[in-house]
Amino acid sequence: MKIKLFFILFTVFFINISAQDYIFGKITSEDNNEIRDVTVINIRTDERVLSNRDGHFMISGRAGDELRFIKTGYERANKKVTRENISSSINVILVRAAELIAEVEIKKILQVILKPIPKILILQEKSKS
């Protein structure tokens, strides 16, 4: 009897520990446009998913996990999962990354050399018209 009770308690405990919930949400830009193909990473499990064309994502996780959102041209964002996030949607806003361009130095000014048009070309144009 004790063995059966121990087995039942152990099984319930194990199932509770290994249970995964799904975290879902939407990723938008600063101007409220949906962002597609954002890589969403659960840092604890290293699971990776991509957001769909509407900016929605769904990834397995649990309270306490950290999610990282990566997209070229945008600042990286991190979000800590709370108990509230598991039961409701996470909204993530990605900020455009500032792009540095290489310095351009102008050394010479381009000069256009004007040459007289040869008379032969002028005569050919007149004969065509």
C-alpha positions as CSV (number, residue, x, y, z in Angstrom):
1,M,0.0,0.0,0.0
2,K,2.8,2.4,0.9
3,I,4.5,1.6,-2.4
4,K,1.4,2.4,-4.4
5,L,0.9,5.7,-2.6
6,F,4.6,6.6,-3.1
7,F,4.3,5.7,-6.8
8,I,1.2,7.8,-7.3
9,L,2.7,10.8,-5.5
10,F,5.9,10.5,-7.4
11,T,4.1,10.3,-10.7
12,V,1.9,13.4,-10.0
13,F,5.0,15.3,-8.8
14,F,7.0,14.3,-11.9
15,I,4.2,15.3,-14.3
16,N,3.8,18.6,-12.5
17,I,7.5,19.4,-12.8
18,S,7.8,18.4,-16.5
19,A,4.6,20.2,-17.6
20,Q,5.2,22.9,-20.1
21,D,3.0,25.8,-20.9
22,Y,2.9,27.8,-24.0
23,I,3.7,31.4,-24.1
24,F,2.1,33.4,-27.0
25,G,2.2,37.0,-28.1
26,K,2.6,39.5,-30.8
27,I,5.6,41.5,-32.0
28,T,5.2,45.0,-33.4
29,S,7.4,47.9,-34.3
30,E,7.4,51.3,-32.7
31,D,4.8,52.5,-35.2
32,N,2.6,49.5,-34.4
33,N,3.3,47.5,-37.6
34,E,3.5,43.7,-37.2
35,I,7.0,42.3,-37.6
36,R,7.4,38.9,-39.3
37,D,10.2,36.4,-39.1
38,V,11.4,37.6,-35.6
39,T,13.5,34.8,-33.9
40,V,12.1,34.1,-30.5
41,I,14.4,32.2,-28.2
42,N,13.6,30.6,-24.8
43,I,17.0,31.1,-23.1
44,R,16.4,28.2,-20.6
45,T,15.5,25.5,-23.2
46,D,17.2,27.1,-26.3
47,E,14.0,26.5,-28.2
48,R,13.6,28.8,-31.2
49,V,10.6,29.8,-33.2
50,L,9.8,32.5,-35.8
51,S,7.0,35.0,-35.7
52,N,4.4,34.6,-38.4
53,R,3.4,37.3,-41.0
54,D,1.1,38.9,-38.5
55,G,3.8,39.1,-35.8
56,H,2.3,36.3,-33.7
57,F,4.5,33.7,-32.0
58,M,4.0,30.7,-29.7
59,I,6.8,29.0,-27.7
60,S,6.8,26.5,-24.9
61,G,8.0,27.7,-21.5
62,R,7.1,28.4,-17.9
63,A,7.1,31.2,-15.4
64,G,10.7,32.5,-14.8
65,D,11.9,31.8,-18.3
66,E,13.5,34.5,-20.3
67,L,12.6,35.1,-24.0
68,R,14.8,36.9,-26.4
69,F,13.6,38.5,-29.6
70,I,16.0,39.0,-32.5
71,K,15.5,40.6,-35.9
72,T,18.0,42.2,-38.2
73,G,17.6,46.0,-38.2
74,Y,16.0,46.1,-34.8
75,E,17.4,46.3,-31.2
76,R,17.4,43.0,-29.4
77,A,14.7,42.7,-26.7
78,N,14.4,40.4,-23.7
79,K,11.2,39.6,-21.8
80,K,10.9,37.7,-18.5
81,V,7.9,35.3,-18.4
82,T,5.6,35.7,-15.4
83,R,2.6,33.7,-14.3
84,E,0.3,36.4,-15.9
85,N,2.2,36.0,-19.3
86,I,1.3,32.3,-19.4
87,S,-2.4,33.0,-19.2
88,S,-2.4,36.1,-21.4
89,S,-0.7,37.4,-24.5
90,I,2.8,39.0,-24.4
91,N,3.1,42.2,-26.5
92,V,6.6,43.0,-27.5
93,I,7.7,46.3,-29.2
94,L,11.0,46.2,-31.2
95,V,12.9,49.4,-31.7
96,R,14.7,50.1,-35.0
97,A,18.4,49.9,-34.6
98,A,20.4,53.0,-35.6
99,E,22.7,52.2,-38.5
100,L,26.1,53.7,-38.7
101,I,27.4,54.5,-42.1
102,A,31.0,54.9,-43.0
103,E,32.4,58.4,-43.1
104,V,32.7,59.9,-46.5
105,E,35.5,62.3,-47.3
106,I,35.4,64.4,-50.5
107,K,38.9,65.1,-51.7
108,K,38.4,66.4,-55.2
109,I,35.6,68.1,-57.0
110,L,34.6,66.4,-60.2
111,Q,34.9,68.8,-63.1
112,V,33.1,68.4,-66.4
113,I,35.2,69.2,-69.4
114,L,33.1,70.8,-72.1
115,K,34.4,70.2,-75.6
116,P,32.9,71.8,-78.7
117,I,30.7,69.4,-80.7
118,P,32.3,68.5,-84.0
119,K,30.6,70.1,-87.1
120,I,30.2,66.6,-88.7
121,L,27.8,65.6,-85.9
122,I,25.8,68.8,-86.3
123,L,25.5,68.4,-90.0
124,Q,24.4,64.7,-89.6
125,E,21.6,65.7,-87.1
126,K,20.4,68.4,-89.5
127,S,20.2,66.0,-92.4
128,K,18.1,63.6,-90.4
129,S,15.5,66.1,-89.7
